[in-house]
Amino acid sequence: MNPFDKKISTRIRMHPEMLRNILLEPQEDTLDILQRYNLIESKGAFLSRILISVLPYWEFAACEGNLHLARVVRFLEKVPLSPSQEEERFLRANFLRIRLLAETPGTFPFSPFTIQESLLEFLQNAELLADLPQAKVVKFTRDELAPIAPELARYRLNPLSRRYVQNLFHPQRQEAILGVLAYLAKNYPLLGTCRQAYALLLSLDNIDNWSRHPFCLRLISNRFWEFRAMEIL
């Protein structure tokens, strides 16, 4: 880093609001600025406070398909975000949703804030989106479902089975599921379904609850009964 770059970097580090302004509305050169001046290096709690403050703005930008934001988030996903484990998990859950929305072509035909303000209302019967053809890209193997087949057949999971189900939702599968919902939120021809898909995205922020989430359980149940139907035929 040359003396001029060091001067710029020092100035931004001394004035947190400057870094927040850089992050607030990601542009084509935002990621280059972050990397050139090492602005994300060793920020600790200071960085997490800034990132939390820009999340509402990033949510809207992601719904508008801001690809520059997606690049910034991909970069941030590779670095420590907070000394607090709770904050770290909160930020990473939001980053995953925001990145997938930003990378998905299209824009929202509704205001995301409307869904956020009435989330429970839009989640009513939203688990039925697991029945859509687009959800079939989320695969579970026969061997994966075999240990819980008796419980799935009775539509009831015991606590041990729920822990097993939670492990089925590994990071790659989580991203696939959220990617499907991001696509539905922006591109499905029915407005009601678009809204429900976004509501599901918001409700899946807590990864630890996926083994109890009606949408996730319906995904697994659908795959199970598809295998059972093949056996009968």
Buried (B, 14 or more C-beta within 10 A) or exposed (E): EEEEEEEBBEEBBEEBEBBBEBBBBBEEEBBEBBEEBBBBEEBEEEBBBBBBEBEEBBBBBBBBBBEBBBBBBBBBEEEBBBEEEEBBBBBBBBBBBBBBBBBBEBEBEBEBEEBBEEEEEBBEEBBEBBEEEBBBEBEBEEEBBEEBEEBBEEEEBEEEBBEBBBEBBEEEBBEBBBBBBBBBBBBBEEEEBBBBBBBBBBBBBEBEEBBEBBBBBBBBBBBBEEBBEEEEE
